[in-house]
Amino acid sequence: MPDTVIKSEISMDAAALSREELYTDSRIGTIRKLVPVTPEGEDDHSRAVEYFGSTQIMTPAGALPLNFEIPANSLSEAVAGFGDAAKSAVDSTMEELKELQRQAASSIVVPKGGMGGGGIKLP
């Protein structure tokens, strides 16, 4: 297989910069606060601050990390809304997992020889 050369330029979007602040209760999870900034590092009040939560739930297969947006206008609102946003993320993740299981259960596996009774081929 020939080597693939990436010719696109990798660069950051100066119009989409944010400063990240992290808050945690050291028990349940973390809230990331993304404060929009200008290329000079000043707060950019023309864009909204965004809040994201992260936590993990235990499943039979081990810890499952969850990352989710928290609709809020302040850190105190984000803290208050953390639980509901996390529950919504769990529900959404479980639905996605159920859908993947349904798809896996309904997929049809066809032997390499096709449907015509390919049999075993010896060298």
PAKE-519418 format. One record per atom (N, C-alpha, C): atom name; residue in three letters; x, y, z. Coordinates in steps of 0.02 Angstrom, whole numbers, plus 50000, padded with zeros to 5 digits. Each point is the difference from the previous one (the first is absolute). Layout:
REM residues N
   atom   res      c1      c2      c3
     CA   ala       X       Y       Z
...
***
This chain:
REM residues 123
   atom   res      c1      c2      c3
      N   met   50042   49942   50000
     CA   met   49958   50058   50000
      C   met   50045   50062   50000
      N   pro   49991   50046   49953
     CA   pro   50043   50059   49997
      C   pro   49985   50047   50059
      N   asp   50054   50037   50019
     CA   asp   49991   50050   50053
      C   asp   49954   50055   49977
      N   thr   49957   50022   50044
     CA   thr   49954   50054   49985
      C   thr   50029   50065   50026
      N   val   50002   50050   49958
     CA   val   50027   50065   50020
      C   val   49941   50047   50014
      N   ile   50001   50031   50059
     CA   ile   49948   50049   50018
      C   ile   50026   50067   49977
      N   lys   49963   50031   49954
     CA   lys   50022   50063   49972
      C   lys   49962   50060   50027
      N   ser   49948   49987   50042
     CA   ser   49962   50056   50027
      C   ser   50039   50033   50057
      N   glu   49991   50064   50007
     CA   glu   50033   50038   50053
      C   glu   49961   49992   50065
      N   ile   50035   49990   50054
     CA   ile   49969   49994   50065
      C   ile   50007   50068   50035
      N   ser   49943   50030   50015
     CA   ser   50003   50066   50032
      C   ser   49939   50009   50044
      N   met   50007   50043   50051
     CA   met   49945   50015   50045
      C   met   49958   50056   49971
      N   asp   49936   50002   50018
     CA   asp   49953   50051   49978
      C   asp   50002   50056   50052
      N   ala   50032   50056   49984
     CA   ala   50007   50056   50047
      C   ala   49932   50029   50021
      N   ala   49949   49991   49959
     CA   ala   49933   50027   50015
      C   ala   49961   49954   50047
      N   ala   50027   49942   50017
     CA   ala   49964   49952   50042
      C   ala   50038   49982   50063
      N   leu   50045   50044   50022
     CA   leu   50040   49985   50059
      C   leu   49959   50006   50064
      N   ser   50016   49957   50048
     CA   ser   49969   50001   50066
      C   ser   50052   49987   50053
      N   arg   49987   50027   50059
     CA   arg   50041   49985   50058
      C   arg   49962   49947   50039
      N   glu   50034   49948   50021
     CA   glu   49968   49945   50036
      C   glu   50013   50006   50075
      N   glu   49946   49996   50038
     CA   glu   50005   49998   50073
      C   glu   49969   49935   50023
      N   leu   50033   49966   50047
     CA   leu   49975   49936   50025
      C   leu   49978   50006   50072
      N   tyr   49943   49969   50016
     CA   tyr   49973   49999   50067
      C   tyr   49980   49929   50017
      N   thr   50016   49978   50060
     CA   thr   49982   49932   50020
      C   thr   49981   49998   50074
      N   asp   49958   49953   50017
     CA   asp   49985   49988   50070
      C   asp   50042   49943   50027
      N   ser   50046   49975   49959
     CA   ser   50046   49944   50018
      C   ser   49962   49937   50021
      N   arg   49937   49994   49979
     CA   arg   49961   49942   50020
      C   arg   49959   49973   49942
      N   ile   49961   50043   49968
     CA   ile   49953   49977   49949
      C   ile   50025   50016   49929
      N   gly   50026   50060   49990
     CA   gly   50019   50017   49932
      C   gly   50035   50067   49994
      N   thr   50004   50022   49938
     CA   thr   50035   50061   49982
      C   thr   49956   50042   49955
      N   ile   50005   50066   50008
     CA   ile   49967   50047   49955
      C   ile   50055   50040   49965
      N   arg   49996   50001   49933
     CA   arg   50045   50041   49960
      C   arg   49962   50062   49979
      N   lys   50027   50057   50015
     CA   lys   49971   50064   49979
      C   lys   50043   50028   49944
      N   leu   49970   50009   49942
     CA   leu   50037   50027   49943
      C   leu   49979   50073   49991
      N   val   50047   50045   50014
     CA   val   49988   50072   49995
      C   val   50029   50024   49933
      N   pro   49958   50025   49955
     CA   pro   50026   50024   49936
      C   pro   50049   50058   50010
      N   val   50055   49998   49962
     CA   val   50049   50054   50003
      C   val   50019   50022   49930
      N   thr   50026   50061   49996
     CA   thr   50026   50027   49937
      C   thr   50070   49971   49990
      N   pro   50028   50009   49941
     CA   pro   50069   49976   49988
      C   pro   50051   50033   50048
      N   glu   49981   50056   50030
     CA   glu   50045   50033   50048
      C   glu   49990   49973   50070
      N   gly   49952   49955   50011
     CA   gly   49988   49970   50065
      C   gly   49950   50037   50043
      N   glu   49968   50052   49973
     CA   glu   49949   50036   50037
      C   glu   49933   49963   49993
      N   asp   49957   50007   50051
     CA   asp   49934   49969   49996
      C   asp   49962   50026   49939
      N   asp   49969   49954   49963
     CA   asp   49961   50018   49941
      C   asp   49926   49994   50018
      N   his   49970   50058   50018
     CA   his   49930   50000   50024
      C   his   49949   49991   49944
      N   ser   50023   49996   49937
     CA   ser   49953   49989   49945
      C   ser   49980   49927   49993
      N   arg   50035   49956   50035
     CA   arg   49985   49928   49999
      C   arg   49983   49976   50070
      N   ala   49959   49949   50004
     CA   ala   49976   49973   50064
      C   ala   50052   49955   50033
      N   val   50002   50003   50066
     CA   val   50039   49952   50039
      C   val   49966   49932   49996
      N   glu   50039   49947   49995
     CA   glu   49971   49933   49996
      C   glu   50024   49958   50059
      N   tyr   49957   49955   50023
     CA   tyr   50016   49956   50056
      C   tyr   49992   49927   49978
      N   phe   50050   49959   50019
     CA   phe   49999   49929   49983
      C   phe   50015   49960   50063
      N   gly   49965   49946   50010
     CA   gly   50011   49957   50057
      C   gly   50033   49936   49979
      N   ser   50035   49970   50048
     CA   ser   50027   49933   49988
      C   ser   49998   49961   50065
      N   thr   49983   49937   49993
     CA   thr   49997   49954   50056
      C   thr   50008   49930   49972
      N   gln   49992   49950   50041
     CA   gln   50001   49931   49975
      C   gln   49949   49959   50038
      N   ile   49974   49950   49966
     CA   ile   49954   49953   50032
      C   ile   50031   49931   49996
      N   met   49984   49960   50049
     CA   met   50025   49931   50000
      C   met   49951   49955   49963
      N   thr   50026   49959   49956
     CA   thr   49960   49952   49963
      C   thr   50031   49931   50011
      N   pro   49966   49947   49980
     CA   pro   50030   49933   50006
      C   pro   50067   49994   49963
      N   ala   50009   50042   49949
     CA   ala   50063   49998   49962
      C   ala   50053   50047   50028
      N   gly   49984   50036   50053
     CA   gly   50047   50047   50030
      C   gly   49974   50071   49998
      N   ala   50044   50047   50014
     CA   ala   49981   50071   50002
      C   ala   49987   50026   49929
      N   leu   49944   50037   49994
     CA   leu   49982   50030   49936
      C   leu   50003   50076   50009
      N   pro   50047   50034   49966
     CA   pro   50004   50072   50007
      C   pro   49943   50035   49963
      N   leu   49974   50053   50030
     CA   leu   49946   50039   49970
      C   leu   50022   50073   49995
      N   asn   49990   50030   49943
     CA   asn   50012   50071   49989
      C   asn   49937   50029   49971
      N   phe   49979   50058   50025
     CA   phe   49936   50028   49980
      C   phe   49999   50075   50009
      N   glu   49959   50032   49960
     CA   glu   49990   50072   50006
      C   glu   49950   50014   50056
      N   ile   50011   50054   50037
     CA   ile   49955   50021   50053
      C   ile   49971   50067   49981
      N   pro   49935   50004   49986
     CA   pro   49970   50065   49984
      C   pro   50000   50044   50063
      N   ala   50037   50055   49999
     CA   ala   50005   50044   50059
      C   ala   50026   50068   49980
      N   asn   49984   50049   50041
     CA   asn   50024   50069   49989
      C   asn   50051   50020   50053
      N   ser   50014   49957   50048
     CA   ser   50049   50015   50052
      C   ser   50026   49934   50028
      N   leu   50055   50004   50037
     CA   leu   50028   49940   50031
      C   leu   49951   49970   50049
      N   ser   49966   50042   50039
     CA   ser   49952   49973   50049
      C   ser   49943   49963   49965
      N   glu   49977   50025   49943
     CA   glu   49949   49965   49961
      C   glu   50028   49934   49973
      N   ala   50062   50000   49979
     CA   ala   50031   49939   49974
      C   ala   50006   49947   50055
      N   val   50019   50022   50060
     CA   val   50004   49953   50057
      C   val   49931   49971   50015
      N   ala   49950   50044   50002
     CA   ala   49931   49977   50014
      C   ala   49973   49955   49945
      N   gly   50020   50011   49938
     CA   gly   49975   49961   49944
      C   gly   50041   49939   49983
      N   phe   50056   49990   50036
     CA   phe   50046   49945   49985
      C   phe   49964   49932   50001
      N   gly   49962   49987   50053
     CA   gly   49967   49935   50008
      C   gly   49951   49985   49944
      N   asp   49958   50049   49983
     CA   asp   49951   49989   49946
      C   asp   50035   49989   49933
      N   ala   50053   50039   49987
     CA   ala   50036   49992   49936
      C   ala   50035   49932   49998
      N   ala   50028   49978   50057
     CA   ala   50033   49935   50003
      C   ala   49949   49944   49988
      N   lys   49941   50006   50032
     CA   lys   49948   49949   49991
      C   lys   49978   49996   49927
      N   ser   49993   50058   49969
     CA   ser   49982   50001   49929
      C   ser   50054   49967   49957
      N   ala   50063   50012   50017
     CA   ala   50056   49969   49963
      C   ala   49999   49924   50010
      N   val   49986   49977   50061
     CA   val   49996   49928   50013
      C   val   49943   49970   49958
      N   asp   49941   50031   50002
     CA   asp   49943   49974   49962
      C   asp   50016   49997   49925
      N   ser   50030   50053   49974
     CA   ser   50018   50002   49929
      C   ser   50052   49946   49983
      N   thr   50049   49992   50042
     CA   thr   50052   49949   49989
      C   thr   49970   49930   50001
      N   met   49955   49988   50047
     CA   met   49968   49933   50005
      C   met   49958   49986   49938
      N   glu   49965   50050   49974
     CA   glu   49961   49991   49939
      C   glu   50045   49985   49941
      N   glu   50057   50034   49996
     CA   glu   50048   49987   49946
      C   glu   50027   49930   50005
      N   leu   50016   49977   50061
     CA   leu   50025   49932   50009
      C   leu   49948   49948   49981
      N   lys   49937   50012   50018
     CA   lys   49946   49954   49981
      C   lys   49993   49996   49925
      N   glu   50005   50058   49967
     CA   glu   49995   50001   49927
      C   glu   50058   49962   49968
      N   leu   50060   50008   50026
     CA   leu   50058   49962   49974
      C   leu   49990   49925   50010
      N   gln   49971   49981   50058
     CA   gln   49987   49929   50012
      C   gln   49948   49973   49951
      N   arg   49947   50041   49987
     CA   arg   49949   49979   49952
      C   arg   50031   49990   49930
      N   gln   50042   50048   49981
     CA   gln   50032   49995   49934
      C   gln   50045   49939   49996
      N   ala   50038   49987   50053
     CA   ala   50045   49942   50000
      C   ala   49960   49935   49998
      N   ala   49943   49997   50035
     CA   ala   49959   49940   50002
      C   ala   49966   49987   49933
      N   ser   49985   50053   49963
     CA   ser   49963   49991   49938
      C   ser   50046   49996   49939
      N   ser   50065   50007   50009
     CA   ser   50044   49995   49942
      C   ser   50006   49927   49978
      N   ile   50003   49990   49936
     CA   ile   50004   49932   49971
      C   ile   50073   49988   49980
      N   val   50027   49944   50024
     CA   val   50069   49982   49984
      C   val   49997   49950   49943
      N   val   50033   50016   49945
     CA   val   50001   49957   49941
      C   val   50069   49970   49995
      N   pro   50005   49933   49995
     CA   pro   50066   49968   49993
      C   pro   50036   50026   49938
      N   lys   50066   49995   50000
     CA   lys   50040   50027   49945
      C   lys   49980   49971   49933
      N   gly   49978   49938   49998
     CA   gly   49980   49968   49937
      C   gly   49932   50023   49975
      N   gly   49966   50043   50038
     CA   gly   49934   50023   49981
      C   gly   49947   49951   50022
      N   met   49941   50005   49971
     CA   met   49944   49958   50020
      C   met   49999   49932   49965
      N   gly   50046   49989   49953
     CA   gly   49998   49940   49960
      C   gly   50035   49940   50031
      N   gly   50005   49996   50065
     CA   gly   50030   49941   50032
      C   gly   50074   49995   49986
      N   gly   50038   50053   50011
     CA   gly   50070   50004   49984
      C   gly   50042   49943   50026
      N   gly   49982   49970   50056
     CA   gly   50037   49943   50026
      C   gly   50068   50020   50023
      N   ile   50041   49950   50016
     CA   ile   50068   50011   50023
      C   ile   50046   49989   49942
      N   lys   50045   50046   49989
     CA   lys   50048   49994   49946
      C   lys   50068   49984   50029
      N   leu   50030   49948   49976
     CA   leu   50067   49980   50022
      C   leu   50050   50020   49947
      N   pro   50062   50014   50021
     CA   pro   50052   50019   49951
      C   pro   50019   49944   49955
***
